Amino acid sequence: MNIFKKAFSFYINSSIHVAFAIMALIKLTFLKFEILGGDTYIYFSFVGAIVGYNFVKYASISKLYHRKLTKSMNGVKVLTGICILLFVYFGYQLSRDTLVYILPFVLLTLFYVIPIFPNKKNLRSVAGIKIFIIGLVWTGVTVLIPILYKEGIVSFNIIIEAIQRFLFVVVLMLPFEIRDLQYDEETLETIPQKIGITKTKVFGSIILLVFLLLAVVKDSLSATEILSTVGVTLISLLFLWGTDKKQSEYFCSFWVESIPIMWLFILVSLQSLLG
Protein backbone atom coordinates (compact mmCIF):
# COMPACT_ATOMS: atom_id res chain seq x y z
CA MET A 1 0.00 0.00 0.00
CA ASN A 2 2.86 2.35 0.80
CA ILE A 3 4.36 1.67 -2.64
CA PHE A 4 1.00 2.44 -4.26
CA LYS A 5 0.72 5.71 -2.35
CA LYS A 6 4.21 6.72 -3.38
CA ALA A 7 3.51 5.83 -7.01
CA PHE A 8 0.24 7.74 -7.00
CA SER A 9 1.87 10.74 -5.34
CA PHE A 10 4.59 10.71 -8.00
CA TYR A 11 1.93 10.41 -10.73
CA ILE A 12 0.26 13.59 -9.44
CA ASN A 13 3.33 15.59 -8.41
CA SER A 14 5.21 14.91 -11.64
CA SER A 15 2.30 16.37 -13.68
CA ILE A 16 1.56 13.13 -15.52
CA HIS A 17 -2.12 13.40 -14.60
CA VAL A 18 -2.53 16.96 -15.85
CA ALA A 19 -0.73 15.91 -19.05
CA PHE A 20 -3.35 13.20 -19.55
CA ALA A 21 -6.04 15.86 -19.04
CA ILE A 22 -4.52 18.02 -21.78
CA MET A 23 -4.13 15.00 -24.04
CA ALA A 24 -7.81 14.17 -23.47
CA LEU A 25 -8.88 17.66 -24.55
CA ILE A 26 -6.77 17.43 -27.72
CA LYS A 27 -8.28 14.05 -28.55
CA LEU A 28 -11.69 15.56 -27.86
CA THR A 29 -11.02 18.22 -30.50
CA PHE A 30 -9.92 15.61 -33.04
CA LEU A 31 -13.06 13.53 -32.41
CA LYS A 32 -15.46 16.47 -32.52
CA PHE A 33 -14.13 17.69 -35.84
CA GLU A 34 -13.53 14.19 -37.25
CA ILE A 35 -9.81 14.75 -37.73
CA LEU A 36 -7.80 11.60 -38.33
CA GLY A 37 -4.22 11.12 -37.19
CA GLY A 38 -2.48 13.71 -35.09
CA ASP A 39 -0.74 11.21 -32.82
CA THR A 40 2.59 13.02 -33.10
CA TYR A 41 1.03 16.27 -31.89
CA ILE A 42 -0.69 14.45 -29.01
CA TYR A 43 2.60 12.88 -27.86
CA PHE A 44 4.36 16.23 -28.28
CA SER A 45 1.73 17.98 -26.16
CA PHE A 46 1.75 15.24 -23.51
CA VAL A 47 5.48 15.45 -22.80
CA GLY A 48 5.39 19.23 -23.29
CA ALA A 49 2.71 19.50 -20.59
CA ILE A 50 4.88 17.55 -18.15
CA VAL A 51 7.86 19.79 -18.89
CA GLY A 52 5.82 22.99 -18.74
CA TYR A 53 3.92 22.21 -15.56
CA ASN A 54 6.98 20.92 -13.74
CA PHE A 55 8.82 24.08 -14.77
CA VAL A 56 6.01 26.27 -13.46
CA LYS A 57 5.54 24.29 -10.22
CA TYR A 58 9.17 23.70 -9.29
CA ALA A 59 11.11 26.58 -10.82
CA SER A 60 11.41 28.24 -7.44
CA ILE A 61 13.41 25.29 -6.14
CA SER A 62 15.36 24.56 -9.31
CA LYS A 63 18.39 25.98 -11.06
CA LEU A 64 16.36 28.97 -12.21
CA TYR A 65 16.97 30.35 -8.73
CA HIS A 66 20.28 28.52 -8.24
CA ARG A 67 18.89 26.06 -5.73
CA LYS A 68 19.11 22.27 -5.81
CA LEU A 69 16.10 20.03 -6.05
CA THR A 70 15.38 18.18 -2.84
CA LYS A 71 16.03 14.45 -2.72
CA SER A 72 12.31 13.71 -2.97
CA MET A 73 12.21 15.62 -6.26
CA ASN A 74 14.91 13.60 -8.00
CA GLY A 75 12.35 11.38 -9.73
CA VAL A 76 10.50 14.41 -11.07
CA LYS A 77 13.78 15.86 -12.27
CA VAL A 78 14.67 12.67 -14.16
CA LEU A 79 11.21 12.38 -15.71
CA THR A 80 11.27 16.02 -16.78
CA GLY A 81 14.68 15.54 -18.38
CA ILE A 82 13.43 12.55 -20.37
CA CYS A 83 10.34 14.50 -21.43
CA ILE A 84 12.50 17.40 -22.63
CA LEU A 85 14.33 15.00 -24.95
CA LEU A 86 11.02 13.54 -26.17
CA PHE A 87 9.63 17.06 -26.59
CA VAL A 88 12.50 17.89 -28.93
CA TYR A 89 12.14 14.54 -30.72
CA PHE A 90 8.42 14.92 -31.42
CA GLY A 91 8.83 18.64 -32.13
CA TYR A 92 11.33 17.79 -34.87
CA GLN A 93 8.57 15.74 -36.57
CA LEU A 94 6.10 18.64 -36.61
CA SER A 95 5.91 21.16 -39.42
CA ARG A 96 7.56 24.55 -39.14
CA ASP A 97 4.15 26.24 -39.25
CA THR A 98 2.92 24.17 -36.31
CA LEU A 99 5.98 25.10 -34.27
CA VAL A 100 5.39 28.77 -35.07
CA TYR A 101 1.79 28.46 -33.83
CA ILE A 102 3.02 26.82 -30.64
CA LEU A 103 5.70 29.43 -29.88
CA PRO A 104 3.41 32.13 -28.35
CA PHE A 105 1.97 29.61 -25.89
CA VAL A 106 5.43 28.35 -24.95
CA LEU A 107 6.51 31.95 -24.31
CA LEU A 108 3.41 32.58 -22.17
CA THR A 109 4.35 29.54 -20.08
CA LEU A 110 7.93 30.78 -19.68
CA PHE A 111 6.89 34.32 -18.79
CA TYR A 112 4.40 32.93 -16.29
CA VAL A 113 7.47 32.14 -14.18
CA ILE A 114 10.35 34.25 -15.53
CA PRO A 115 10.37 37.95 -14.51
CA ILE A 116 9.56 40.26 -17.44
CA PHE A 117 8.18 43.43 -15.81
CA PRO A 118 10.21 46.06 -13.92
CA ASN A 119 7.86 46.04 -10.94
CA LYS A 120 6.50 42.51 -11.28
CA LYS A 121 8.15 39.15 -10.83
CA ASN A 122 6.33 37.45 -13.68
CA LEU A 123 2.92 37.13 -15.37
CA ARG A 124 1.61 35.10 -12.44
CA SER A 125 2.15 38.08 -10.15
CA VAL A 126 -0.01 40.40 -12.30
CA ALA A 127 -3.22 40.85 -10.33
CA GLY A 128 -6.26 38.94 -11.49
CA ILE A 129 -5.01 37.34 -14.71
CA LYS A 130 -3.53 34.00 -13.60
CA ILE A 131 -6.40 31.69 -14.55
CA PHE A 132 -7.07 33.57 -17.78
CA ILE A 133 -3.48 33.01 -18.94
CA ILE A 134 -3.87 29.30 -18.16
CA GLY A 135 -7.20 29.28 -20.03
CA LEU A 136 -5.60 30.93 -23.05
CA VAL A 137 -2.69 28.49 -23.16
CA TRP A 138 -4.92 25.42 -22.77
CA THR A 139 -7.30 26.71 -25.46
CA GLY A 140 -4.45 27.29 -27.88
CA VAL A 141 -2.83 23.92 -27.24
CA THR A 142 -6.04 21.83 -27.21
CA VAL A 143 -8.18 23.55 -29.87
CA LEU A 144 -6.49 26.09 -32.13
CA ILE A 145 -3.15 24.37 -32.79
CA PRO A 146 -4.67 20.89 -33.33
CA ILE A 147 -7.04 22.37 -35.92
CA LEU A 148 -4.29 24.33 -37.66
CA TYR A 149 -1.99 21.30 -37.44
CA LYS A 150 -4.38 19.07 -39.40
CA GLU A 151 -6.87 21.35 -41.16
CA GLY A 152 -5.31 24.78 -41.54
CA ILE A 153 -8.75 26.47 -41.51
CA VAL A 154 -10.56 28.06 -38.58
CA SER A 155 -14.33 27.79 -39.07
CA PHE A 156 -17.24 29.27 -37.11
CA ASN A 157 -17.68 26.05 -35.14
CA ILE A 158 -14.00 26.04 -34.22
CA ILE A 159 -14.22 29.61 -32.92
CA ILE A 160 -17.19 28.63 -30.75
CA GLU A 161 -15.31 25.54 -29.57
CA ALA A 162 -12.31 27.68 -28.64
CA ILE A 163 -14.50 30.06 -26.63
CA GLN A 164 -16.15 27.12 -24.89
CA ARG A 165 -12.81 25.53 -24.10
CA PHE A 166 -11.48 28.79 -22.63
CA LEU A 167 -14.56 29.14 -20.40
CA PHE A 168 -14.33 25.47 -19.40
CA VAL A 169 -10.69 25.76 -18.33
CA VAL A 170 -11.36 28.97 -16.39
CA VAL A 171 -14.06 27.15 -14.41
CA LEU A 172 -11.68 24.23 -13.78
CA MET A 173 -9.18 26.67 -12.27
CA LEU A 174 -11.67 28.12 -9.77
CA PRO A 175 -11.49 25.15 -7.33
CA PHE A 176 -7.70 25.56 -7.32
CA GLU A 177 -8.03 29.26 -6.52
CA ILE A 178 -10.44 28.46 -3.67
CA ARG A 179 -8.02 25.82 -2.36
CA ASP A 180 -5.09 28.24 -2.51
CA LEU A 181 -6.86 31.07 -0.67
CA GLN A 182 -4.86 30.32 2.46
CA TYR A 183 -1.56 30.37 0.54
CA ASP A 184 -1.90 33.05 -2.17
CA GLU A 185 -0.63 36.54 -1.48
CA GLU A 186 -3.34 39.18 -1.43
CA THR A 187 -1.58 41.06 -4.23
CA LEU A 188 -2.56 38.28 -6.66
CA GLU A 189 -6.20 39.41 -6.39
CA THR A 190 -7.62 36.05 -7.40
CA ILE A 191 -11.35 35.78 -7.96
CA PRO A 192 -12.07 34.16 -4.54
CA GLN A 193 -9.96 36.86 -2.87
CA LYS A 194 -11.97 39.58 -4.59
CA ILE A 195 -15.52 38.26 -4.27
CA GLY A 196 -15.41 35.36 -1.79
CA ILE A 197 -15.97 31.62 -2.16
CA THR A 198 -19.75 31.56 -2.63
CA LYS A 199 -19.78 34.31 -5.26
CA THR A 200 -16.90 32.58 -7.03
CA LYS A 201 -19.05 29.45 -7.30
CA VAL A 202 -21.94 31.54 -8.64
CA PHE A 203 -19.57 33.19 -11.11
CA GLY A 204 -18.34 29.77 -12.25
CA SER A 205 -21.92 28.53 -12.60
CA ILE A 206 -22.78 31.46 -14.88
CA ILE A 207 -19.71 30.72 -17.00
CA LEU A 208 -20.79 27.07 -17.28
CA LEU A 209 -24.27 28.18 -18.37
CA VAL A 210 -22.71 30.26 -21.15
CA PHE A 211 -20.47 27.30 -22.00
CA LEU A 212 -23.56 25.10 -22.33
CA LEU A 213 -25.61 27.60 -24.34
CA LEU A 214 -22.77 28.15 -26.81
CA ALA A 215 -23.12 24.52 -27.91
CA VAL A 216 -26.54 25.38 -29.36
CA VAL A 217 -25.00 28.08 -31.56
CA LYS A 218 -22.86 25.61 -33.49
CA ASP A 219 -23.76 24.53 -37.02
CA SER A 220 -24.84 20.93 -37.59
CA LEU A 221 -25.40 20.24 -33.90
CA SER A 222 -25.45 16.51 -33.06
CA ALA A 223 -27.01 14.57 -30.19
CA THR A 224 -23.58 13.50 -28.98
CA GLU A 225 -22.44 17.14 -28.87
CA ILE A 226 -25.46 18.21 -26.81
CA LEU A 227 -25.41 15.25 -24.41
CA SER A 228 -21.64 15.32 -23.84
CA THR A 229 -21.74 19.08 -23.18
CA VAL A 230 -24.62 18.70 -20.75
CA GLY A 231 -22.80 15.84 -19.03
CA VAL A 232 -19.51 17.67 -18.52
CA THR A 233 -21.38 20.81 -17.42
CA LEU A 234 -23.16 18.89 -14.66
CA ILE A 235 -19.94 17.20 -13.55
CA SER A 236 -18.12 20.54 -13.47
CA LEU A 237 -20.94 22.11 -11.45
CA LEU A 238 -20.80 19.24 -8.98
CA PHE A 239 -17.09 19.68 -8.35
CA LEU A 240 -17.29 23.47 -8.34
CA TRP A 241 -19.93 23.54 -5.60
CA GLY A 242 -18.19 20.71 -3.76
CA THR A 243 -15.02 22.79 -3.45
CA ASP A 244 -14.00 24.32 -0.13
CA LYS A 245 -10.91 26.04 1.20
CA LYS A 246 -10.26 22.93 3.28
CA GLN A 247 -10.38 19.87 1.05
CA SER A 248 -8.81 16.45 0.64
CA GLU A 249 -5.26 16.37 -0.69
CA TYR A 250 -6.19 15.14 -4.16
CA PHE A 251 -9.61 16.78 -4.62
CA CYS A 252 -8.24 19.32 -7.12
CA SER A 253 -5.01 17.72 -8.29
CA PHE A 254 -6.71 14.43 -9.19
CA TRP A 255 -10.50 14.69 -9.31
CA VAL A 256 -10.93 18.18 -10.76
CA GLU A 257 -8.12 17.56 -13.24
CA SER A 258 -9.89 14.33 -14.23
CA ILE A 259 -12.90 16.21 -15.61
CA PRO A 260 -11.39 16.59 -19.13
CA ILE A 261 -10.76 12.82 -19.13
CA MET A 262 -14.36 12.25 -18.03
CA TRP A 263 -15.51 14.52 -20.88
CA LEU A 264 -13.59 12.45 -23.42
CA PHE A 265 -15.00 9.23 -21.94
CA ILE A 266 -18.55 10.61 -22.19
CA LEU A 267 -18.08 11.66 -25.83
CA VAL A 268 -16.51 8.34 -26.86
CA SER A 269 -19.25 6.40 -25.08
CA LEU A 270 -22.01 8.45 -26.73
CA GLN A 271 -20.45 8.10 -30.16
CA SER A 272 -20.30 4.33 -29.65
CA LEU A 273 -23.94 4.19 -28.53
CA LEU A 274 -25.49 6.69 -30.93
CA GLY A 275 -23.13 6.34 -33.87
Protein Blocks (a to p, Z undefined) as FASTA:
>chain_A
ZZmmmmmmmmmmnommmmmmmmmmmmmmmmmnopgehllmmmmmmmmmmmmmmmmmmmmm
mmknopacdfklmmmmmmmmmmmmmmmmmmmmpcfklmmmmmmmmmmmmmmmmccbfkbf
blmlpghilmmmmmmmmmmmmmmmmmmmmnopacfklmmmmmmmmmmmmmmmmmmmmmmm
mmpcfklopaklmnojklmmmmmmmmmmmmmmmmmmpghiafklmmmmmmmmmmmmmmmm
mpcfbdcfklmmmmmmmmmmmmmmmmmmmmmmnZZ
